[in-house]
Amino acid sequence: MKLNETEQRAYNAYLDSLHDRASFYDSTFVQGLQKGREEGESIGIQKGREEGREEGEAIGIQKGKQEALKEAYDKLIASGISAEQAKSILGL
C-alpha cells in the first residue's frame, strides 16, 4: 500500500517521534545509571573509611592494653614479685 504525500509526512514524523523518545529514554537511563554509580561509589568510599577508622581504633586500643599490661608486668617484676605471681595478678 502506497501512502500519499500527507500520510507519508505524518508517518515520517511519527517515526522521528519514536526515535526521539527512544533516544531520550536511553540518555536518561544512561545518565541515571552514571549518577547512581557515582553516588554508590561515594557511599562505598565513605563506609570504607568509617570501617577502616573503626578497625584502626580497635587495633590501637588493643595495643594500648598490651603496652599497659607489659608496663605493669615489668613494674611488678622490678618490685621483686615472681613472674608467676605477676602473671596471676594481671590475669595472664
Backbone bond lengths (Angstrom), bond angles and torsions (degrees), N, CA, C in turn:
res aa  C-N    CA-C-N  psi(-1)  N-CA   C-N-CA  omega(-1)  CA-C   N-CA-C  phi
1 M - - - 1.434 - - 1.526 108.76 -
2 K 1.290 114.54 130.76 1.458 121.52 -177.84 1.519 108.66 -98.34
3 L 1.372 115.35 135.96 1.458 120.81 179.21 1.521 109.65 -92.99
4 N 1.332 115.20 143.14 1.458 117.04 174.49 1.529 108.42 -73.89
5 E 1.308 116.18 174.89 1.474 120.89 -173.30 1.537 112.01 -60.68
6 T 1.289 119.21 -42.57 1.464 122.88 -179.85 1.520 110.52 -65.23
7 E 1.325 116.05 -44.14 1.463 120.66 179.25 1.534 110.58 -65.39
8 Q 1.333 116.03 -39.06 1.462 121.03 179.22 1.531 110.38 -63.08
9 R 1.357 118.22 -43.11 1.456 122.10 178.24 1.530 110.81 -64.02
10 A 1.327 115.63 -41.96 1.470 119.98 179.10 1.524 110.06 -64.33
11 Y 1.326 116.50 -41.72 1.465 120.99 179.16 1.533 110.53 -64.66
12 N 1.321 116.74 -43.18 1.467 120.52 178.48 1.534 111.26 -64.28
13 A 1.330 116.10 -39.55 1.466 119.82 176.83 1.526 109.67 -63.38
14 Y 1.319 117.21 -39.88 1.465 121.86 177.55 1.535 110.51 -61.53
15 L 1.330 117.05 -45.62 1.471 121.18 178.61 1.528 110.69 -62.78
16 D 1.333 116.87 -42.57 1.471 120.30 177.22 1.525 110.71 -60.53
17 S 1.325 115.65 -41.85 1.463 120.50 179.24 1.530 110.70 -62.10
18 L 1.338 115.93 -44.39 1.473 119.65 177.16 1.521 111.00 -60.05
19 H 1.316 115.98 -43.75 1.473 120.80 179.89 1.522 110.54 -62.74
20 D 1.344 116.30 -44.59 1.471 120.42 179.42 1.526 110.99 -61.81
21 R 1.332 116.67 -43.57 1.470 119.64 179.74 1.526 111.09 -63.37
22 A 1.332 116.53 -43.34 1.469 120.00 179.57 1.528 110.15 -64.34
23 S 1.319 116.83 -40.65 1.456 121.09 179.73 1.529 110.57 -65.28
24 F 1.337 116.19 -42.84 1.457 121.16 178.20 1.527 110.24 -61.74
25 Y 1.323 116.01 -44.41 1.464 120.39 179.51 1.525 110.41 -61.41
26 D 1.333 116.50 -46.89 1.466 120.09 179.67 1.523 111.33 -60.12
27 S 1.364 117.05 -45.73 1.460 118.47 -178.96 1.511 111.36 -65.17
28 T 1.317 117.23 -41.00 1.456 120.54 179.35 1.518 110.28 -63.97
29 F 1.313 116.24 -43.05 1.467 120.99 179.38 1.522 110.46 -61.79
30 V 1.314 117.46 -46.70 1.463 121.64 -178.58 1.528 110.17 -64.82
31 Q 1.332 117.01 -42.19 1.463 119.96 178.70 1.520 110.58 -64.17
32 G 1.326 116.57 -42.29 1.459 120.34 178.41 1.518 111.54 -64.07
33 L 1.312 115.79 -41.62 1.457 120.70 178.54 1.527 110.61 -62.20
34 Q 1.321 116.76 -44.71 1.466 121.35 179.39 1.526 110.62 -63.03
35 K 1.325 116.43 -45.04 1.463 120.09 -179.82 1.524 110.29 -63.17
36 G 1.332 116.41 -41.56 1.459 120.66 177.86 1.519 112.05 -61.80
37 R 1.308 116.35 -41.56 1.467 120.06 178.29 1.522 111.00 -63.78
38 E 1.334 115.94 -43.76 1.464 119.73 -179.54 1.530 111.06 -63.24
39 E 1.334 115.88 -43.87 1.466 119.22 178.96 1.529 110.53 -65.08
40 G 1.327 116.35 -41.87 1.460 120.26 178.84 1.522 111.82 -63.01
41 E 1.316 116.01 -40.86 1.462 120.34 178.80 1.528 110.46 -64.45
42 S 1.317 115.69 -42.77 1.467 120.36 179.59 1.529 110.77 -62.45
43 I 1.322 116.21 -44.31 1.463 120.35 178.76 1.528 110.11 -64.01
44 G 1.335 116.67 -42.01 1.464 120.86 178.95 1.516 112.47 -62.03
45 I 1.313 116.44 -41.41 1.468 120.12 178.74 1.521 110.05 -64.02
46 Q 1.334 116.30 -44.25 1.468 120.56 -179.68 1.526 110.69 -62.19
47 K 1.337 116.84 -45.90 1.468 119.90 179.72 1.529 110.55 -63.72
48 G 1.328 116.72 -38.86 1.458 120.49 178.06 1.522 111.58 -61.84
49 R 1.315 115.50 -41.33 1.472 119.19 177.93 1.523 110.74 -64.08
50 E 1.334 115.81 -43.77 1.467 119.61 -179.89 1.528 110.65 -62.27
51 E 1.338 116.20 -45.50 1.464 119.34 179.71 1.523 110.88 -64.07
52 G 1.328 116.97 -40.68 1.459 120.79 178.35 1.514 111.60 -62.88
53 R 1.336 115.51 -41.24 1.464 120.20 178.84 1.525 109.96 -63.61
54 E 1.338 116.63 -44.49 1.468 120.58 179.70 1.529 110.93 -62.59
55 E 1.326 116.79 -43.28 1.460 120.27 178.62 1.529 110.41 -63.91
56 G 1.334 116.63 -41.50 1.465 120.63 178.40 1.519 111.86 -62.55
57 E 1.333 116.16 -40.97 1.463 119.70 177.87 1.523 110.73 -64.12
58 A 1.332 116.49 -42.55 1.467 120.25 179.95 1.527 110.85 -62.80
59 I 1.324 116.04 -41.17 1.470 120.09 178.35 1.523 109.75 -65.41
60 G 1.331 116.73 -42.98 1.469 120.75 179.23 1.523 111.89 -61.90
61 I 1.331 116.65 -42.47 1.465 120.39 178.42 1.521 110.12 -62.94
62 Q 1.324 116.32 -44.21 1.472 120.63 179.86 1.529 110.79 -61.42
63 K 1.329 116.69 -45.01 1.460 120.01 179.14 1.521 110.95 -63.83
64 G 1.335 116.42 -39.42 1.474 120.50 178.31 1.518 111.18 -61.70
65 K 1.322 116.81 -42.52 1.467 120.90 178.02 1.522 110.67 -63.17
66 Q 1.332 116.62 -42.76 1.462 120.55 -179.94 1.527 110.77 -63.55
67 E 1.333 115.97 -42.26 1.464 119.63 179.35 1.528 110.90 -65.30
68 A 1.334 116.84 -40.06 1.468 120.44 179.00 1.525 110.30 -64.54
69 L 1.331 117.57 -42.34 1.473 120.56 177.55 1.523 111.06 -63.64
70 K 1.335 116.38 -40.66 1.472 120.35 179.59 1.529 109.86 -63.50
71 E 1.337 117.02 -43.57 1.477 120.00 178.71 1.525 110.78 -62.87
72 A 1.336 116.76 -44.97 1.463 120.77 179.98 1.525 110.17 -62.73
73 Y 1.327 116.46 -41.91 1.469 121.45 178.90 1.531 109.76 -61.17
74 D 1.342 116.31 -48.29 1.465 120.65 -179.61 1.532 111.51 -60.85
75 K 1.328 117.38 -39.25 1.462 120.99 179.26 1.530 110.91 -67.13
76 L 1.329 115.92 -40.08 1.469 119.30 178.39 1.527 110.80 -64.40
77 I 1.323 116.29 -42.89 1.471 120.87 178.99 1.541 108.94 -63.87
78 A 1.339 117.08 -43.09 1.471 121.54 -179.47 1.524 111.33 -64.62
79 S 1.339 117.59 -26.67 1.474 119.93 -179.84 1.522 111.84 -85.11
80 G 1.346 116.65 0.76 1.454 119.79 174.60 1.517 114.68 101.59
81 I 1.299 118.96 3.32 1.469 121.27 178.53 1.519 107.79 -80.37
82 S 1.322 116.88 142.41 1.464 120.91 -179.51 1.537 110.19 -68.42
83 A 1.318 113.59 160.41 1.468 119.89 -179.42 1.539 110.35 -60.06
84 E 1.350 116.29 -42.29 1.472 119.88 -179.77 1.514 111.22 -63.85
85 Q 1.334 116.97 -42.68 1.468 120.57 179.37 1.533 110.16 -65.20
86 A 1.336 117.48 -41.80 1.473 121.67 -179.91 1.532 110.22 -61.54
87 K 1.344 116.29 -42.79 1.460 120.48 177.70 1.516 111.17 -63.37
88 S 1.299 116.57 -40.99 1.452 120.85 179.50 1.521 110.97 -64.92
89 I 1.310 116.74 -43.93 1.464 121.30 179.57 1.534 110.90 -61.20
90 L 1.316 115.23 -41.78 1.458 119.82 -176.62 1.529 112.56 -85.86
91 G 1.307 117.71 -4.23 1.462 120.97 179.42 1.513 113.32 73.24
92 L 1.318 116.55 32.50 1.469 121.06 179.92 1.510 112.02 -95.35
